[in-house]
Amino acid sequence: MKPIYQTRFAGPDAPVAEQGNCFAACLASILECSLEEVDVLFDESG
């Protein structure tokens, strides 16, 4: 596992593109790849 840290920290009230990316950082750590390779945006429906 490779440590990857989240780069966005806004909460659920922020616009989608600005919301935190801890889930993507977690996946990147497990997959041992860069955050940009797994960074995904969720819309209002999830």
PDB file of N, CA, C, O and CB in Angstrom:
ATOM      1  N   MET A   1       0.851  -1.165   0.000  1.00  0.00           N
ATOM      2  CA  MET A   1       0.000   0.000   0.000  1.00  0.00           C
ATOM      3  C   MET A   1       0.905   1.239   0.000  1.00  0.00           C
ATOM      4  O   MET A   1       1.924   1.284   0.689  1.00  0.00           O
ATOM      5  CB  MET A   1      -0.972  -0.008   1.229  1.00  0.00           C
ATOM      6  N   LYS A   2       0.507   2.228  -0.782  1.00  0.00           N
ATOM      7  CA  LYS A   2       1.267   3.468  -0.957  1.00  0.00           C
ATOM      8  C   LYS A   2       0.467   4.627  -0.348  1.00  0.00           C
ATOM      9  O   LYS A   2      -0.690   4.822  -0.722  1.00  0.00           O
ATOM     10  CB  LYS A   2       1.575   3.733  -2.476  1.00  0.00           C
ATOM     11  N   PRO A   3       1.046   5.399   0.576  1.00  0.00           N
ATOM     12  CA  PRO A   3       0.279   6.485   1.185  1.00  0.00           C
ATOM     13  C   PRO A   3      -0.039   7.600   0.185  1.00  0.00           C
ATOM     14  O   PRO A   3       0.861   8.172  -0.430  1.00  0.00           O
ATOM     15  CB  PRO A   3       1.043   7.057   2.368  1.00  0.00           C
ATOM     16  N   ILE A   4      -1.317   7.896   0.037  1.00  0.00           N
ATOM     17  CA  ILE A   4      -1.806   8.991  -0.802  1.00  0.00           C
ATOM     18  C   ILE A   4      -2.718   9.829   0.085  1.00  0.00           C
ATOM     19  O   ILE A   4      -3.555   9.282   0.803  1.00  0.00           O
ATOM     20  CB  ILE A   4      -2.567   8.461  -2.100  1.00  0.00           C
ATOM     21  N   TYR A   5      -2.567  11.126   0.044  1.00  0.00           N
ATOM     22  CA  TYR A   5      -3.347  12.010   0.901  1.00  0.00           C
ATOM     23  C   TYR A   5      -4.368  12.794   0.094  1.00  0.00           C
ATOM     24  O   TYR A   5      -4.111  13.182  -1.046  1.00  0.00           O
ATOM     25  CB  TYR A   5      -2.431  12.965   1.655  1.00  0.00           C
ATOM     26  N   GLN A   6      -5.518  13.021   0.690  1.00  0.00           N
ATOM     27  CA  GLN A   6      -6.548  13.787   0.004  1.00  0.00           C
ATOM     28  C   GLN A   6      -6.074  15.221  -0.202  1.00  0.00           C
ATOM     29  O   GLN A   6      -5.266  15.741   0.569  1.00  0.00           O
ATOM     30  CB  GLN A   6      -7.872  13.760   0.799  1.00  0.00           C
ATOM     31  N   THR A   7      -6.591  15.851  -1.256  1.00  0.00           N
ATOM     32  CA  THR A   7      -6.180  17.208  -1.604  1.00  0.00           C
ATOM     33  C   THR A   7      -7.327  18.204  -1.521  1.00  0.00           C
ATOM     34  O   THR A   7      -7.105  19.414  -1.582  1.00  0.00           O
ATOM     35  CB  THR A   7      -5.593  17.229  -2.992  1.00  0.00           C
ATOM     36  N   ARG A   8      -8.536  17.710  -1.383  1.00  0.00           N
ATOM     37  CA  ARG A   8      -9.711  18.582  -1.234  1.00  0.00           C
ATOM     38  C   ARG A   8     -10.391  18.217   0.081  1.00  0.00           C
ATOM     39  O   ARG A   8     -10.516  17.039   0.415  1.00  0.00           O
ATOM     40  CB  ARG A   8     -10.711  18.433  -2.455  1.00  0.00           C
ATOM     41  N   PHE A   9     -10.831  19.236   0.830  1.00  0.00           N
ATOM     42  CA  PHE A   9     -11.343  18.995   2.175  1.00  0.00           C
ATOM     43  C   PHE A   9     -12.734  19.559   2.429  1.00  0.00           C
ATOM     44  O   PHE A   9     -13.216  19.498   3.560  1.00  0.00           O
ATOM     45  CB  PHE A   9     -10.404  19.567   3.165  1.00  0.00           C
ATOM     46  N   ALA A  10     -13.382  20.098   1.427  1.00  0.00           N
ATOM     47  CA  ALA A  10     -14.705  20.704   1.620  1.00  0.00           C
ATOM     48  C   ALA A  10     -15.739  19.631   1.959  1.00  0.00           C
ATOM     49  O   ALA A  10     -15.577  18.461   1.614  1.00  0.00           O
ATOM     50  CB  ALA A  10     -15.137  21.483   0.356  1.00  0.00           C
ATOM     51  N   GLY A  11     -16.791  20.048   2.632  1.00  0.00           N
ATOM     52  CA  GLY A  11     -17.839  19.135   3.065  1.00  0.00           C
ATOM     53  C   GLY A  11     -18.932  18.951   2.034  1.00  0.00           C
ATOM     54  O   GLY A  11     -18.818  19.439   0.910  1.00  0.00           O
ATOM     55  N   PRO A  12     -19.995  18.247   2.409  1.00  0.00           N
ATOM     56  CA  PRO A  12     -21.074  17.916   1.477  1.00  0.00           C
ATOM     57  C   PRO A  12     -21.883  19.116   1.003  1.00  0.00           C
ATOM     58  O   PRO A  12     -22.609  19.015   0.014  1.00  0.00           O
ATOM     59  CB  PRO A  12     -21.993  16.937   2.114  1.00  0.00           C
ATOM     60  N   ASP A  13     -21.771  20.249   1.690  1.00  0.00           N
ATOM     61  CA  ASP A  13     -22.504  21.442   1.265  1.00  0.00           C
ATOM     62  C   ASP A  13     -21.787  22.209   0.158  1.00  0.00           C
ATOM     63  O   ASP A  13     -22.371  23.113  -0.441  1.00  0.00           O
ATOM     64  CB  ASP A  13     -22.726  22.355   2.449  1.00  0.00           C
ATOM     65  N   ALA A  14     -20.542  21.866  -0.121  1.00  0.00           N
ATOM     66  CA  ALA A  14     -19.763  22.543  -1.161  1.00  0.00           C
ATOM     67  C   ALA A  14     -20.192  22.041  -2.538  1.00  0.00           C
ATOM     68  O   ALA A  14     -20.804  20.978  -2.650  1.00  0.00           O
ATOM     69  CB  ALA A  14     -18.241  22.316  -0.949  1.00  0.00           C
ATOM     70  N   PRO A  15     -19.871  22.804  -3.585  1.00  0.00           N
ATOM     71  CA  PRO A  15     -20.143  22.301  -4.941  1.00  0.00           C
ATOM     72  C   PRO A  15     -19.441  20.959  -5.150  1.00  0.00           C
ATOM     73  O   PRO A  15     -18.391  20.711  -4.557  1.00  0.00           O
ATOM     74  CB  PRO A  15     -19.677  23.328  -6.017  1.00  0.00           C
ATOM     75  N   VAL A  16     -20.000  20.113  -5.971  1.00  0.00           N
ATOM     76  CA  VAL A  16     -19.483  18.746  -6.161  1.00  0.00           C
ATOM     77  C   VAL A  16     -17.995  18.738  -6.494  1.00  0.00           C
ATOM     78  O   VAL A  16     -17.247  17.930  -5.943  1.00  0.00           O
ATOM     79  CB  VAL A  16     -20.259  18.039  -7.273  1.00  0.00           C
ATOM     80  N   ALA A  17     -17.558  19.615  -7.376  1.00  0.00           N
ATOM     81  CA  ALA A  17     -16.152  19.634  -7.794  1.00  0.00           C
ATOM     82  C   ALA A  17     -15.203  20.042  -6.672  1.00  0.00           C
ATOM     83  O   ALA A  17     -13.995  19.836  -6.786  1.00  0.00           O
ATOM     84  CB  ALA A  17     -15.978  20.573  -8.963  1.00  0.00           C
ATOM     85  N   GLU A  18     -15.724  20.613  -5.600  1.00  0.00           N
ATOM     86  CA  GLU A  18     -14.884  21.072  -4.494  1.00  0.00           C
ATOM     87  C   GLU A  18     -14.987  20.184  -3.259  1.00  0.00           C
ATOM     88  O   GLU A  18     -14.264  20.408  -2.289  1.00  0.00           O
ATOM     89  CB  GLU A  18     -15.254  22.484  -4.127  1.00  0.00           C
ATOM     90  N   GLN A  19     -15.859  19.191  -3.268  1.00  0.00           N
ATOM     91  CA  GLN A  19     -16.031  18.320  -2.104  1.00  0.00           C
ATOM     92  C   GLN A  19     -14.777  17.480  -1.885  1.00  0.00           C
ATOM     93  O   GLN A  19     -13.987  17.266  -2.804  1.00  0.00           O
ATOM     94  CB  GLN A  19     -17.266  17.406  -2.283  1.00  0.00           C
ATOM     95  N   GLY A  20     -14.614  17.016  -0.667  1.00  0.00           N
ATOM     96  CA  GLY A  20     -13.437  16.245  -0.301  1.00  0.00           C
ATOM     97  C   GLY A  20     -13.244  15.000  -1.156  1.00  0.00           C
ATOM     98  O   GLY A  20     -14.204  14.433  -1.678  1.00  0.00           O
ATOM     99  N   ASN A  21     -11.988  14.585  -1.289  1.00  0.00           N
ATOM    100  CA  ASN A  21     -11.679  13.420  -2.111  1.00  0.00           C
ATOM    101  C   ASN A  21     -10.988  12.326  -1.291  1.00  0.00           C
ATOM    102  O   ASN A  21     -10.051  11.688  -1.772  1.00  0.00           O
ATOM    103  CB  ASN A  21     -10.796  13.828  -3.292  1.00  0.00           C
ATOM    104  N   CYS A  22     -11.445  12.112  -0.070  1.00  0.00           N
ATOM    105  CA  CYS A  22     -10.839  11.087   0.777  1.00  0.00           C
ATOM    106  C   CYS A  22     -11.072   9.681   0.228  1.00  0.00           C
ATOM    107  O   CYS A  22     -10.208   8.814   0.362  1.00  0.00           O
ATOM    108  CB  CYS A  22     -11.392  11.186   2.190  1.00  0.00           C
ATOM    109  N   PHE A  23     -12.233   9.447  -0.389  1.00  0.00           N
ATOM    110  CA  PHE A  23     -12.513   8.122  -0.958  1.00  0.00           C
ATOM    111  C   PHE A  23     -11.545   7.813  -2.096  1.00  0.00           C
ATOM    112  O   PHE A  23     -11.005   6.709  -2.173  1.00  0.00           O
ATOM    113  CB  PHE A  23     -13.971   8.042  -1.463  1.00  0.00           C
ATOM    114  N   ALA A  24     -11.325   8.787  -2.979  1.00  0.00           N
ATOM    115  CA  ALA A  24     -10.385   8.596  -4.084  1.00  0.00           C
ATOM    116  C   ALA A  24      -8.965   8.394  -3.551  1.00  0.00           C
ATOM    117  O   ALA A  24      -8.213   7.584  -4.092  1.00  0.00           O
ATOM    118  CB  ALA A  24     -10.428   9.803  -5.047  1.00  0.00           C
ATOM    119  N   ALA A  25      -8.597   9.118  -2.502  1.00  0.00           N
ATOM    120  CA  ALA A  25      -7.270   8.961  -1.913  1.00  0.00           C
ATOM    121  C   ALA A  25      -7.100   7.568  -1.308  1.00  0.00           C
ATOM    122  O   ALA A  25      -6.028   6.970  -1.405  1.00  0.00           O
ATOM    123  CB  ALA A  25      -7.030  10.035  -0.845  1.00  0.00           C
ATOM    124  N   CYS A  26      -8.145   7.062  -0.691  1.00  0.00           N
ATOM    125  CA  CYS A  26      -8.115   5.712  -0.126  1.00  0.00           C
ATOM    126  C   CYS A  26      -7.920   4.668  -1.223  1.00  0.00           C
ATOM    127  O   CYS A  26      -7.094   3.764  -1.090  1.00  0.00           O
ATOM    128  CB  CYS A  26      -9.410   5.427   0.651  1.00  0.00           C
ATOM    129  N   LEU A  27      -8.686   4.800  -2.305  1.00  0.00           N
ATOM    130  CA  LEU A  27      -8.540   3.864  -3.427  1.00  0.00           C
ATOM    131  C   LEU A  27      -7.148   3.938  -4.039  1.00  0.00           C
ATOM    132  O   LEU A  27      -6.544   2.908  -4.337  1.00  0.00           O
ATOM    133  CB  LEU A  27      -9.593   4.150  -4.499  1.00  0.00           C
ATOM    134  N   ALA A  28      -6.641   5.144  -4.226  1.00  0.00           N
ATOM    135  CA  ALA A  28      -5.304   5.310  -4.802  1.00  0.00           C
ATOM    136  C   ALA A  28      -4.250   4.656  -3.916  1.00  0.00           C
ATOM    137  O   ALA A  28      -3.302   4.056  -4.422  1.00  0.00           O
ATOM    138  CB  ALA A  28      -4.982   6.802  -4.997  1.00  0.00           C
ATOM    139  N   SER A  29      -4.408   4.767  -2.603  1.00  0.00           N
ATOM    140  CA  SER A  29      -3.474   4.126  -1.677  1.00  0.00           C
ATOM    141  C   SER A  29      -3.492   2.616  -1.834  1.00  0.00           C
ATOM    142  O   SER A  29      -2.439   1.984  -1.914  1.00  0.00           O
ATOM    143  CB  SER A  29      -3.808   4.502  -0.237  1.00  0.00           C
ATOM    144  N   ILE A  30      -4.672   2.043  -1.878  1.00  0.00           N
ATOM    145  CA  ILE A  30      -4.804   0.589  -2.000  1.00  0.00           C
ATOM    146  C   ILE A  30      -4.284   0.093  -3.346  1.00  0.00           C
ATOM    147  O   ILE A  30      -3.612  -0.936  -3.419  1.00  0.00           O
ATOM    148  CB  ILE A  30      -6.266   0.171  -1.822  1.00  0.00           C
ATOM    149  N   LEU A  31      -4.600   0.834  -4.414  1.00  0.00           N
ATOM    150  CA  LEU A  31      -4.195   0.431  -5.768  1.00  0.00           C
ATOM    151  C   LEU A  31      -2.769   0.847  -6.118  1.00  0.00           C
ATOM    152  O   LEU A  31      -2.255   0.483  -7.176  1.00  0.00           O
ATOM    153  CB  LEU A  31      -5.147   1.020  -6.780  1.00  0.00           C
ATOM    154  N   GLU A  32      -2.130   1.611  -5.227  1.00  0.00           N
ATOM    155  CA  GLU A  32      -0.772   2.106  -5.429  1.00  0.00           C
ATOM    156  C   GLU A  32      -0.625   2.872  -6.741  1.00  0.00           C
ATOM    157  O   GLU A  32       0.277   2.606  -7.535  1.00  0.00           O
ATOM    158  CB  GLU A  32       0.210   0.952  -5.397  1.00  0.00           C
ATOM    159  N   CYS A  33      -1.522   3.820  -6.952  1.00  0.00           N
ATOM    160  CA  CYS A  33      -1.448   4.676  -8.135  1.00  0.00           C
ATOM    161  C   CYS A  33      -1.664   6.118  -7.696  1.00  0.00           C
ATOM    162  O   CYS A  33      -1.896   6.388  -6.518  1.00  0.00           O
ATOM    163  CB  CYS A  33      -2.502   4.252  -9.214  1.00  0.00           C
ATOM    164  N   SER A  34      -1.585   7.038  -8.643  1.00  0.00           N
ATOM    165  CA  SER A  34      -1.737   8.451  -8.290  1.00  0.00           C
ATOM    166  C   SER A  34      -3.200   8.797  -8.039  1.00  0.00           C
ATOM    167  O   SER A  34      -4.106   8.105  -8.504  1.00  0.00           O
ATOM    168  CB  SER A  34      -1.167   9.345  -9.399  1.00  0.00           C
ATOM    169  N   LEU A  35      -3.405   9.846  -7.317  1.00  0.00           N
ATOM    170  CA  LEU A  35      -4.755  10.314  -7.021  1.00  0.00           C
ATOM    171  C   LEU A  35      -5.490  10.691  -8.303  1.00  0.00           C
ATOM    172  O   LEU A  35      -6.689  10.438  -8.426  1.00  0.00           O
ATOM    173  CB  LEU A  35      -4.709  11.511  -6.065  1.00  0.00           C
ATOM    174  N   GLU A  36      -4.794  11.283  -9.242  1.00  0.00           N
ATOM    175  CA  GLU A  36      -5.414  11.693 -10.502  1.00  0.00           C
ATOM    176  C   GLU A  36      -5.949  10.507 -11.307  1.00  0.00           C
ATOM    177  O   GLU A  36      -6.904  10.659 -12.068  1.00  0.00           O
ATOM    178  CB  GLU A  36      -4.414  12.466 -11.339  1.00  0.00           C
ATOM    179  N   GLU A  37      -5.350   9.346 -11.149  1.00  0.00           N
ATOM    180  CA  GLU A  37      -5.796   8.167 -11.897  1.00  0.00           C
ATOM    181  C   GLU A  37      -7.127   7.613 -11.393  1.00  0.00           C
ATOM    182  O   GLU A  37      -7.844   6.954 -12.146  1.00  0.00           O
ATOM    183  CB  GLU A  37      -4.740   7.084 -11.824  1.00  0.00           C
ATOM    184  N   VAL A  38      -7.462   7.867 -10.148  1.00  0.00           N
ATOM    185  CA  VAL A  38      -8.708   7.319  -9.600  1.00  0.00           C
ATOM    186  C   VAL A  38      -9.689   8.393  -9.161  1.00  0.00           C
ATOM    187  O   VAL A  38     -10.793   8.072  -8.721  1.00  0.00           O
ATOM    188  CB  VAL A  38      -8.403   6.422  -8.434  1.00  0.00           C
ATOM    189  N   ASP A  39      -9.311   9.659  -9.269  1.00  0.00           N
ATOM    190  CA  ASP A  39     -10.169  10.743  -8.791  1.00  0.00           C
ATOM    191  C   ASP A  39     -11.483  10.759  -9.554  1.00  0.00           C
ATOM    192  O   ASP A  39     -11.500  10.888 -10.778  1.00  0.00           O
ATOM    193  CB  ASP A  39      -9.460  12.097  -8.928  1.00  0.00           C
ATOM    194  N   VAL A  40     -12.573  10.628  -8.828  1.00  0.00           N
ATOM    195  CA  VAL A  40     -13.907  10.599  -9.425  1.00  0.00           C
ATOM    196  C   VAL A  40     -14.785  11.641  -8.752  1.00  0.00           C
ATOM    197  O   VAL A  40     -14.576  11.981  -7.588  1.00  0.00           O
ATOM    198  CB  VAL A  40     -14.541   9.190  -9.304  1.00  0.00           C
ATOM    199  N   LEU A  41     -15.756  12.142  -9.478  1.00  0.00           N
ATOM    200  CA  LEU A  41     -16.722  13.089  -8.933  1.00  0.00           C
ATOM    201  C   LEU A  41     -18.073  12.405  -8.840  1.00  0.00           C
ATOM    202  O   LEU A  41     -18.464  11.676  -9.751  1.00  0.00           O
ATOM    203  CB  LEU A  41     -16.808  14.374  -9.803  1.00  0.00           C
ATOM    204  N   PHE A  42     -18.786  12.632  -7.756  1.00  0.00           N
ATOM    205  CA  PHE A  42     -20.112  12.074  -7.579  1.00  0.00           C
ATOM    206  C   PHE A  42     -21.129  13.173  -7.818  1.00  0.00           C
ATOM    207  O   PHE A  42     -20.936  14.306  -7.378  1.00  0.00           O
ATOM    208  CB  PHE A  42     -20.279  11.454  -6.169  1.00  0.00           C
ATOM    209  N   ASP A  43     -22.200  12.851  -8.504  1.00  0.00           N
ATOM    210  CA  ASP A  43     -23.259  13.839  -8.693  1.00  0.00           C
ATOM    211  C   ASP A  43     -24.264  13.729  -7.548  1.00  0.00           C
ATOM    212  O   ASP A  43     -24.062  12.950  -6.616  1.00  0.00           O
ATOM    213  CB  ASP A  43     -23.964  13.642 -10.066  1.00  0.00           C
ATOM    214  N   GLU A  44     -25.316  14.486  -7.612  1.00  0.00           N
ATOM    215  CA  GLU A  44     -26.309  14.515  -6.535  1.00  0.00           C
ATOM    216  C   GLU A  44     -26.940  13.154  -6.264  1.00  0.00           C
ATOM    217  O   GLU A  44     -27.350  12.889  -5.134  1.00  0.00           O
ATOM    218  CB  GLU A  44     -27.390  15.506  -6.868  1.00  0.00           C
ATOM    219  N   SER A  45     -27.029  12.282  -7.271  1.00  0.00           N
ATOM    220  CA  SER A  45     -27.668  10.980  -7.093  1.00  0.00           C
ATOM    221  C   SER A  45     -26.717   9.945  -6.513  1.00  0.00           C
ATOM    222  O   SER A  45     -27.149   8.843  -6.173  1.00  0.00           O
ATOM    223  CB  SER A  45     -28.213  10.485  -8.412  1.00  0.00           C
ATOM    224  N   GLY A  46     -25.434  10.269  -6.390  1.00  0.00           N
ATOM    225  CA  GLY A  46     -24.469   9.357  -5.809  1.00  0.00           C
ATOM    226  C   GLY A  46     -23.686   8.665  -6.849  1.00  0.00           C
ATOM    227  O   GLY A  46     -22.818   7.852  -6.530  1.00  0.00           O
TER     228      GLY A  46
END
